[in-house]
Amino acid sequence: MLRPMPLRLAPGRMRGDRPALAASRILPLLIVLTTLGGGGGPAASPATETAVLPPTQPWDGKSRALVVPDDDPWVTPAEATGFARTPRYDETVAWLRRLVDAAPELEMVSLGRSDEGRDLWMVIASAEGGATPEALRDVGKPSVLAQGGIHAGEIDGKDAGLMLLRDLTVGGTKRALLDRANFLFVPIYNVDGHERFSRFGRMNQRGPEEVGWRTTARNLNLNRDYTKIDAPESRAMVRALDAWAPDLYLDLHVTDGIDYQYDITFGNTGRHAHSPSGAAWLEDRLAPALERDLRAMGHIPGPLVFPVDNNDLAKGLVNWTADSRFSTGYGDARHIPTLLVENHSLKPYEQRVLGTYVLLESALRAAGANARSLRAAIAADRARRPARIGLSWRPPEHAKPMTIEYLGIASRLVPSTISGTLRTEWTGEPISLRVPLVVASDTAASVAPPPAYWIPAAWTDVIDRVAAHGIRMERLAEEREIDVEVYRIDDPKLEAEPFEGRVRVAGTPVLERRRTRFAPGSARVSTDQPLGILAVLLLEPRSPDSFFQWGFFHEVLQRTEYVEDYVVEPMAERMLAEDPALRAEFEKKLLVEPEFAGSAQKRLEWFYEKTPYFDRAWRIHPVAREARPER
């Protein structure tokens, strides 16, 4: 899930997920829940073992007809318990193995293994029984990849997908869907977090009785790891997206946050970002089909938007633009139409699972029926070579927000003896509101891409990660000296606390032109390729998801050579004597900069930096931009 809150920061600062904002701008803050739970803490007591949730609305949707009887030989574990529980990892895998053995349309492959050694399983459903990317490509039908449990407490997608796989095969009721599309299904993405199983995983969620945990065994959030790919699960998923090349990517979550009427919401990165044709297909072809089919089955679909103020919807809603660390931002950067699905945590588990089933079925149908336009949209985005590439996004400064109808739940503010302020109390009464909606669609930072980036051979970890994303590169067989542009990082600042396993860094990149020697093994990464935009987002230091900002280049921020005062003092005297222009510059600096004039250390440093002994590689971003010929 993604949990927004308003945020105001000074321009130019970045803290983890929090985008840089001027005081007049508001964007959602995507909170990472880091409170440990599920064992090891205080013992449960009558006051703490049951969460107090707002009242829910009655529901009796037509999708209940999708549930098979308890005596059906292919009843899923969740159905067998009336959706009171979700199966554990081993139980899920055993059920799937039995289904795959019985259904010639299914194959089951491991995408990789987790830190704790669990396989990350994907089930391939195709009418022809294809088990490899090449086999699916030969058939020519579009493929839809859906993943459940990237946050393993939000596990609705897993149980919906098991039901659909049954009905696509041995159940027979949905088999016709495979005539026009393939279904790739990852039931549990965060497999280790899934097995941190407890009644105390998600206190703001209605069912199931026990769930897994949000983060991995190393406490990494997989939906913040698409670019840096620190987790083996992330590496496995990125490899799968590259090898299996799905035409549609669905990431299945459950929300936190406010109460409202919608039981399922979904959204994508918009037409203003890196894949405008794919975004148009999602909004014009897929979204209307999903809304129609969900409503027909008794569900209430809604837009994936976030309140500016959780206590006052009248202040409006925000539609954010995801950075590439998130599934939707990453899919957008590599030109895979990607939909983020967020079920509403306060709705009963059965309702949420069945809504997800309907959405998956509808997406398969829409992909099959619109295969030509879907493939054309992907091809158009992969062929784009924009003159400038957006690195981050913000709301328009002067545009008037649009107004939308929002199906909310009435609330009131009541005095709290606990917090000493007012708290929100949801009444359960459905209401309809007209509220302003702001879309973060303006470019906050952008860059003109170079013909290529050069990664020095010493930075093997970065080269390996770029290659792992499927980005094409050339490796030097012998030394080469070329003209490049490099960034010198002024005023670098490391964050005070680690975020997602890394200490992030910000600074002001300033371009310099120089001739640089690259050793054998160095990599040239052309931007004239389908994943050129992704390469820019990884290698430009102003990009929020660059390797620089994630802390892969801390070494270059460290001074390793110094000078003694007794050496630089007489040298500085000679420098002033032989260079009148330097003397004038020094005297002016003494007059206009009192801090400089009053610091012996700053004075000596100033002279040292003007000598050939000074380290010219200090604070130089290692990845260089191939220089265009000067005219």
C-alpha positions in Angstrom: 0.0 0.0 0.0 0.9 3.6 -0.3 0.0 6.0 2.5 0.0 9.7 1.7 0.4 12.7 3.9 0.9 16.3 3.1 4.5 17.6 3.1 6.3 21.0 2.9 10.0 21.2 2.4 12.4 23.7 1.1 13.3 23.3 -2.6 16.1 21.0 -3.6 16.0 18.6 -0.7 15.1 14.9 -0.9 14.5 12.6 2.0 13.8 9.0 1.1 10.3 8.8 -0.6 9.6 12.4 0.2 9.7 14.7 -2.9 11.3 18.1 -2.7 8.6 20.8 -2.5 8.4 24.5 -2.2 6.4 25.9 0.7 3.4 26.4 -1.6 3.3 22.9 -3.0 1.8 19.7 -1.5 2.5 16.1 -2.6 1.6 12.9 -0.9 4.2 11.5 1.5 4.6 7.8 1.0 5.3 6.5 4.5 7.3 3.4 5.1 5.9 1.6 8.2 8.9 0.5 10.2 7.4 -0.5 13.5 8.3 -4.1 14.1 5.5 -6.5 14.9 4.4 -10.1 14.7 6.2 -11.4 17.7 8.9 -10.4 20.1 7.0 -7.4 21.5 4.6 -6.9 24.4 2.2 -9.7 25.0 -1.3 -9.3 23.7 -4.0 -8.2 26.2 -7.8 -7.9 25.8 -7.3 -4.1 25.1 -4.6 -4.7 22.4 -5.3 -7.9 20.6 -8.3 -6.6 18.6 -8.1 -3.5 16.5 -11.0 -1.1 16.7 -12.1 -0.4 13.1 -14.8 1.9 11.7 -18.2 0.3 10.9 -18.4 -1.3 7.4 -21.2 -1.2 4.9 -23.2 -4.3 4.0 -22.2 -6.0 0.8 -23.7 -8.8 -1.3 -22.1 -8.6 -4.7 -22.7 -10.9 -7.7 -19.0 -11.9 -7.6 -19.9 -14.2 -4.7 -21.1 -16.6 -7.4 -17.4 -17.1 -8.2 -16.8 -19.0 -4.9 -17.0 -22.8 -5.3 -18.7 -25.1 -2.7 -16.6 -26.4 0.1 -16.8 -30.0 -1.3 -15.3 -28.9 -4.7 -12.0 -30.8 -5.2 -10.4 -27.5 -6.3 -11.7 -25.2 -3.6 -8.9 -22.9 -2.6 -7.6 -22.7 1.0 -9.2 -19.2 1.4 -12.6 -20.3 0.0 -12.5 -23.4 2.3 -12.4 -21.2 5.4 -15.0 -18.7 4.1 -12.1 -16.2 3.5 -11.3 -16.2 7.2 -7.7 -17.2 6.5 -5.0 -17.2 3.8 -2.7 -20.2 3.2 0.9 -20.2 4.3 3.8 -20.3 1.7 4.2 -24.1 1.7 0.4 -24.7 1.6 0.1 -22.3 -1.3 2.9 -23.9 -3.3 1.5 -27.4 -2.6 -1.9 -26.4 -3.8 -0.4 -24.9 -7.0 1.7 -27.9 -7.7 -1.4 -30.1 -7.5 -3.2 -27.7 -9.9 -0.3 -27.6 -12.3 0.0 -31.4 -12.4 -3.7 -31.6 -13.3 -3.8 -28.7 -15.9 -1.8 -29.0 -19.2 -2.3 -25.2 -19.6 -0.1 -24.5 -16.6 3.6 -24.4 -15.9 5.4 -23.3 -12.8 8.9 -21.8 -12.8 11.1 -20.3 -10.1 12.3 -16.8 -10.8 14.9 -16.9 -8.1 15.4 -17.4 -4.4 15.0 -15.2 -1.4 17.5 -14.4 1.3 16.0 -17.2 3.4 16.1 -19.7 0.5 12.5 -19.7 -0.7 11.7 -19.9 -4.3 9.9 -17.0 -5.9 7.3 -18.9 -8.0 5.5 -17.8 -11.1 2.7 -19.8 -12.8 2.4 -19.5 -16.6 -1.1 -20.1 -17.9 -1.4 -20.4 -21.7 -3.7 -22.4 -23.9 -0.7 -23.9 -25.6 1.1 -24.8 -22.4 4.1 -22.6 -23.1 6.7 -22.8 -20.4 9.3 -20.3 -21.7 9.4 -16.7 -22.9 10.3 -17.9 -26.4 7.3 -20.2 -26.5 4.9 -17.4 -25.5 6.4 -15.0 -28.0 6.0 -17.6 -30.8 2.3 -17.9 -30.0 2.0 -14.1 -30.4 -0.7 -13.4 -27.8 -0.3 -10.7 -25.2 0.8 -11.6 -21.7 -0.5 -10.2 -18.5 1.8 -10.5 -15.5 0.1 -10.0 -12.0 2.0 -10.1 -8.7 0.5 -10.5 -5.2 2.1 -9.9 -1.9 4.9 -7.4 -2.7 3.8 -6.3 0.8 3.0 -9.7 2.2 0.4 -8.5 4.7 -1.6 -7.2 1.7 -2.3 -10.6 0.3 -5.6 -10.4 -1.5 -4.0 -10.9 -4.9 -2.7 -14.3 -4.0 -6.1 -15.8 -3.1 -7.8 -14.2 -6.1 -5.1 -15.5 -8.4 -5.5 -19.1 -7.1 -9.2 -19.0 -7.8 -8.7 -17.6 -11.3 -6.0 -20.1 -12.2 -8.4 -22.9 -11.3 -11.2 -21.4 -13.4 -8.9 -20.9 -16.3 -8.1 -24.6 -16.3 -9.7 -27.5 -14.4 -12.7 -25.4 -13.4 -13.4 -24.5 -17.0 -15.5 -21.4 -16.5 -12.9 -18.9 -17.7 -10.9 -21.1 -20.1 -11.8 -19.0 -23.1 -9.7 -16.1 -21.7 -6.6 -18.1 -22.6 -7.6 -18.2 -26.2 -6.6 -14.5 -26.6 -4.1 -13.8 -23.8 -1.5 -15.5 -21.5 -1.6 -15.1 -17.7 1.7 -14.9 -15.7 1.0 -15.0 -12.0 3.4 -14.5 -9.0 1.2 -15.4 -6.0 3.7 -14.2 -3.4 6.4 -11.8 -4.3 7.7 -11.1 -0.8 8.1 -14.7 0.2 10.1 -14.3 3.4 7.9 -11.5 4.7 4.9 -13.7 4.0 6.2 -16.2 6.5 6.5 -13.7 9.3 3.0 -14.8 9.8 0.9 -13.4 12.7 -2.5 -12.1 13.8 -0.7 -8.8 14.5 0.5 -7.8 11.0 -2.1 -5.2 9.8 -4.1 -3.6 12.6 -6.0 -1.4 10.1 -7.1 -4.2 7.8 -10.2 -6.5 7.9 -8.9 -10.0 7.5 -7.6 -12.5 6.9 -7.0 -13.7 10.5 -3.2 -14.0 10.0 -1.0 -12.3 7.5 2.6 -11.8 6.6 4.8 -8.7 7.0 5.4 -5.7 4.8 9.1 -6.0 4.3 11.6 -8.8 3.5 13.8 -10.8 5.9 16.3 -8.0 5.6 13.6 -5.4 6.3 13.7 -4.1 2.7 10.5 -2.8 1.1 10.4 -4.4 -2.4 8.2 -1.6 -3.7 11.1 0.8 -3.1 13.7 -1.4 -4.6 13.0 -1.6 -8.4 16.0 0.6 -9.3 18.7 -0.2 -6.8 17.7 -3.9 -6.8 19.3 -4.7 -3.4 17.0 -7.6 -2.6 17.3 -10.9 -4.5 13.6 -10.9 -5.0 13.8 -7.5 -6.8 16.6 -8.9 -9.0 14.5 -11.9 -9.8 11.5 -9.8 -10.7 13.5 -7.3 -12.9 15.0 -10.3 -14.7 11.5 -11.7 -15.3 10.2 -8.4 -16.6 13.1 -8.3 -19.0 12.9 -12.0 -20.1 9.1 -12.6 -20.2 8.4 -9.0 -21.5 4.7 -8.8 -20.4 2.4 -6.5 -22.2 0.5 -5.5 -19.1 1.8 -5.5 -15.5 -0.5 -5.5 -12.4 0.8 -4.9 -8.9 -1.8 -5.9 -6.3 -1.9 -4.1 -3.0 -4.2 -3.1 -0.1 -4.5 0.5 1.2 -4.1 2.2 4.5 -5.5 5.6 5.2 -9.0 7.0 5.2 -12.4 5.4 5.0 -14.4 5.7 1.8 -17.0 3.7 -0.2 -14.7 2.3 -2.9 -13.6 -1.3 -2.3 -11.0 -1.4 -5.1 -9.0 1.5 -6.6 -6.4 1.6 -9.3 -4.2 4.0 -11.2 -1.2 4.4 -13.3 1.6 6.9 -14.1 0.1 9.4 -16.4 0.5 10.5 -20.0 2.9 13.3 -19.0 5.6 10.8 -17.9 7.8 8.3 -19.8 5.3 6.1 -21.6 2.5 8.4 -22.9 1.1 5.8 -25.3 0.9 3.1 -22.7 -0.7 5.5 -20.2 -3.3 6.4 -22.9 -4.1 2.7 -23.4 -4.5 2.1 -19.7 -6.8 5.1 -19.3 -8.8 4.8 -22.5 -9.0 1.0 -23.1 -8.3 -0.8 -19.8 -9.8 1.5 -17.1 -13.3 1.7 -18.7 -13.4 -2.1 -19.0 -12.3 -2.6 -15.4 -14.9 -0.1 -14.1 -17.7 -1.6 -16.1 -17.0 -5.2 -15.1 -16.4 -4.5 -11.5 -19.7 -2.5 -11.2 -21.5 -5.3 -13.0 -20.3 -7.7 -10.3 -21.4 -5.5 -7.4 -18.1 -3.8 -6.6 -17.3 -0.1 -6.3 -14.2 0.8 -8.3 -12.6 4.2 -7.7 -9.6 6.4 -8.6 -6.2 5.9 -6.9 -5.9 9.3 -5.3 -4.7 10.5 -1.9 -6.2 13.2 0.4 -4.2 16.3 1.1 -5.5 16.1 4.7 -6.8 12.8 6.1 -9.1 14.7 8.4 -10.6 17.0 5.8 -11.4 15.8 2.3 -12.6 19.3 1.3 -9.0 20.3 1.1 -8.7 18.1 -2.0 -7.0 15.1 -3.4 -3.6 14.5 -5.1 -2.7 12.2 -7.9 1.0 11.6 -7.6 3.6 10.5 -10.3 5.6 7.6 -9.1 9.4 7.6 -9.1 11.1 4.6 -10.7 11.7 2.9 -7.4 8.0 1.9 -7.4 6.4 -0.7 -9.6 4.3 1.9 -11.6 7.2 4.3 -12.0 9.5 1.4 -13.0 7.1 -0.1 -15.5 6.6 3.4 -17.0 10.4 3.9 -17.4 10.8 0.6 -19.2 7.6 1.0 -21.2 5.4 -1.7 -19.8 1.8 -0.5 -19.2 1.6 -0.9 -15.4 -1.4 -0.7 -13.1 -1.2 -0.2 -9.3 -4.3 -1.8 -7.6 -5.2 -0.8 -4.1 -8.0 -2.7 -2.4 -9.6 -0.8 0.6 -8.3 -2.3 3.8 -11.5 -1.6 5.7 -13.6 -3.8 3.4 -14.1 -7.5 4.4 -11.5 -9.9 3.0 -14.0 -11.8 0.9 -15.2 -8.6 -0.8 -11.6 -7.6 -1.5 -10.5 -10.9 -2.9 -13.5 -11.2 -5.2 -13.0 -7.7 -6.4 -9.4 -8.6 -7.3 -10.6 -11.7 -9.2 -13.0 -9.6 -11.3 -10.2 -7.1 -12.0 -7.8 -9.8 -13.1 -10.4 -11.5 -15.3 -11.3 -8.2 -16.9 -7.7 -7.2 -17.5 -7.1 -10.5 -19.3 -10.1 -10.0 -21.4 -9.2 -6.4 -22.3 -5.6 -7.3 -23.2 -6.8 -10.1 -25.5 -9.5 -7.9 -27.1 -7.2 -5.0 -27.6 -3.9 -6.8 -28.3 -3.1 -4.8 -31.4 -3.5 -1.4 -29.8 -1.7 -2.5 -26.7 1.3 -3.7 -28.6 1.3 -0.5 -30.8 1.3 1.6 -27.6 4.3 -0.3 -26.2 6.2 0.0 -29.6 5.5 3.7 -29.8 6.9 4.3 -26.3 10.0 2.1 -26.9 10.7 4.1 -30.0 10.5 7.5 -28.3 13.8 9.5 -27.9 12.7 12.7 -26.1 15.0 15.7 -26.2 14.6 16.1 -22.4 13.7 13.5 -19.8 11.8 14.3 -16.7 13.6 13.2 -13.5 11.0 14.2 -10.9 7.5 15.7 -10.9 5.4 18.3 -9.1 1.9 19.8 -9.3 1.4 22.7 -11.8 2.2 26.0 -10.0 -0.7 28.1 -11.5 -3.2 25.7 -13.0 -6.6 25.5 -11.3 -7.3 22.0 -9.9 -10.0 20.0 -11.6 -13.0 18.9 -9.5 -14.2 15.3 -9.2 -17.0 13.5 -7.5 -15.7 11.4 -4.6 -17.6 8.6 -2.8 -16.6 9.1 0.8 -17.7 8.1 4.2 -18.9 10.7 6.7 -16.7 11.5 9.6 -16.6 13.9 12.6 -13.8 15.3 14.7 -14.1 14.4 18.4 -11.9 15.5 21.3 -9.2 12.9 22.3 -8.1 12.4 25.9 -5.2 10.3 24.5 -3.5 12.7 22.0 -4.9 15.9 23.5 -6.2 17.0 20.1 -9.1 16.1 17.8 -9.3 12.7 16.3 -11.3 11.5 13.3 -14.3 9.2 13.9 -15.8 7.6 10.8 -19.6 7.1 11.0 -20.1 4.5 8.3 -22.6 6.8 6.4 -21.9 7.0 2.7 -21.6 10.6 1.3 -20.8 12.1 -2.1 -18.4 15.0 -2.3 -17.2 17.4 -5.0 -13.5 17.9 -4.2 -10.5 19.4 -6.1 -7.9 17.1 -7.6 -4.3 18.1 -8.2 -2.2 16.0 -10.6 1.6 16.1 -10.1 2.2 16.3 -13.8 4.8 19.1 -14.2 8.5 18.3 -14.5 10.4 19.4 -11.4 13.7 18.5 -12.9 14.7 17.3 -16.3 17.9 16.6 -18.4 18.9 16.4 -22.0 20.3 12.9 -22.4 23.8 12.4 -23.7 24.5 10.0 -26.6 25.8 7.6 -24.0 27.1 7.2 -20.4 30.5 5.9 -19.5 30.9 3.8 -16.3 34.5 3.3 -15.3 35.6 -0.3 -14.9 36.3 0.2 -11.1 32.5 0.5 -10.4 31.7 -3.1 -11.1 28.6 -3.2 -8.8 27.0 -0.4 -10.7 27.8 -2.0 -14.1 26.4 -5.3 -12.9 23.1 -3.6 -11.8 22.7 -1.7 -15.0 23.1 -5.0 -16.9 20.7 -6.7 -14.6 18.0 -4.3 -15.7 18.4 -5.5 -19.2 20.0 -2.3 -20.4 22.3 -2.9 -23.3 26.0 -1.8 -23.0 29.4 -2.2 -24.6 32.5 -3.2 -22.6 35.9 -1.8 -23.5 38.5 -4.4 -24.5 41.3 -1.9 -24.3 42.0 1.5 -22.8 40.4 4.5 -24.4 40.6 8.2 -23.8 37.6 10.3 -24.8 36.0 13.7 -24.3 33.2 13.6 -21.7 31.1 15.7 -19.4 31.4 15.0 -15.7 29.5 16.3 -12.7 31.3 17.8 -9.8 29.0 17.5 -6.8 28.8 20.7 -4.8 27.6 20.8 -1.2 26.9 17.1 -0.8 24.8 16.2 2.2 24.2 12.7 3.5 20.9 11.9 5.2 21.0 11.6 9.0 19.3 8.2 9.0 19.4 5.2 6.6 16.5 4.6 4.3 15.8 1.2 2.7 19.2 -0.1 3.8 21.2 2.8 2.3 22.3 6.3 3.4 20.9 8.6 0.7 22.8 11.7 -0.5 21.9 14.9 -2.2 24.0 17.6 -3.7 24.3 20.1 -6.6 25.7 18.6 -9.7 27.8 21.0 -11.9 28.9 20.0 -15.3 32.6 20.1 -16.4 34.1 19.1 -19.7 37.3 17.0 -19.7 39.2 14.3 -21.5 39.1 11.1 -19.5 40.9 7.8 -19.7 38.7 4.7 -19.4 40.3 1.4 -18.5 39.5 -2.0 -20.1 36.2 -3.3 -18.7 34.6 0.2 -18.6 31.0 0.2 -20.0 29.5 2.5 -22.6 25.7 2.7 -22.1 24.0 4.2 -25.2 20.8 6.1 -24.6 19.6 5.3 -28.1 17.8 2.1 -27.0 14.4 1.1 -25.7 15.6 1.3 -22.1 17.5 4.6 -22.6 15.1 6.5 -20.3 15.7 4.0 -17.6 19.5 4.4 -18.0 19.1 8.1 -17.6 17.0 7.7 -14.4 19.7 5.4 -13.0 22.8 7.4 -14.0 21.9 11.1 -13.8 22.8 12.3 -10.2 19.7 14.6 -10.1 17.4 11.7 -10.5 15.8 10.7 -7.2 16.4 7.1 -8.0 19.9 7.4 -9.4 22.7 5.3 -8.1 24.3 8.5 -6.8 21.3 9.5 -4.6 21.0 5.9 -3.4 24.6 6.1 -2.1 26.5 3.9 -4.5 29.3 6.6 -4.9 30.0 7.7 -1.4 33.7 7.0 -1.9 34.1 10.0 -4.2 32.8 12.4 -1.5 35.8 11.6 0.7 39.1 13.7 0.6 42.1 11.4 0.6 45.0 13.8 0.0 45.9 16.9 2.0 48.6 19.5 2.3 50.6 20.8 5.2 50.3 24.5 6.1 54.1 25.0 6.1 54.2 23.8 2.4 51.3 25.8 1.0 52.1 29.1 2.8 55.4 29.8 0.8 53.8 28.4 -2.4 50.9 30.8 -2.1 53.3 33.7 -1.7 55.0 32.8 -4.9 51.7 32.3 -6.7 50.6 35.8 -5.8 53.9 37.3 -6.8 53.8 35.8 -10.3 50.1 36.2 -11.0 48.6 39.7 -10.6 45.1 38.4 -11.6 45.2 35.8 -8.8 46.3 38.5 -6.3 43.4 40.8 -7.3 41.0 37.8 -7.0 42.3 37.0 -3.5 42.2 40.6 -2.3 38.6 41.0 -3.5 37.6 37.7 -1.8 39.1 39.0 1.5 37.0 42.2 1.2 33.6 40.6 0.3 33.7 37.4 2.3 34.3 38.0 6.0 34.0 34.3 6.8 36.8 33.5 4.3 38.9 36.4 5.5 38.6 35.3 9.1 39.6 31.6 8.5 43.2 30.7 8.0 42.1 27.2 7.0 39.8 28.5 4.2 42.5 30.8 2.9 45.0 28.0 2.6 42.5 25.6 1.1 41.7 28.2 -1.5 45.3 28.3 -2.7 45.7 24.5 -2.4 42.8 24.0 -4.8 44.5 26.1 -7.4 47.6 23.9 -7.4 48.1 20.8 -9.6 48.5 18.8 -6.3 44.8 19.1 -5.6 42.7 16.0 -6.2 40.7 16.8 -9.4 38.7 13.6 -8.9 37.3 14.7 -5.5 33.5 15.0 -5.7 33.5 14.0 -9.3 30.5 11.8 -10.2 32.1 8.6 -11.6 29.6 8.1 -14.4 30.5 10.4 -17.3 28.3 11.7 -20.1 29.7 11.2 -23.6 30.2 14.7 -24.9 28.6 15.8 -28.2 31.1 17.4 -30.6 31.5 21.1 -30.1 30.3 23.2 -33.0 
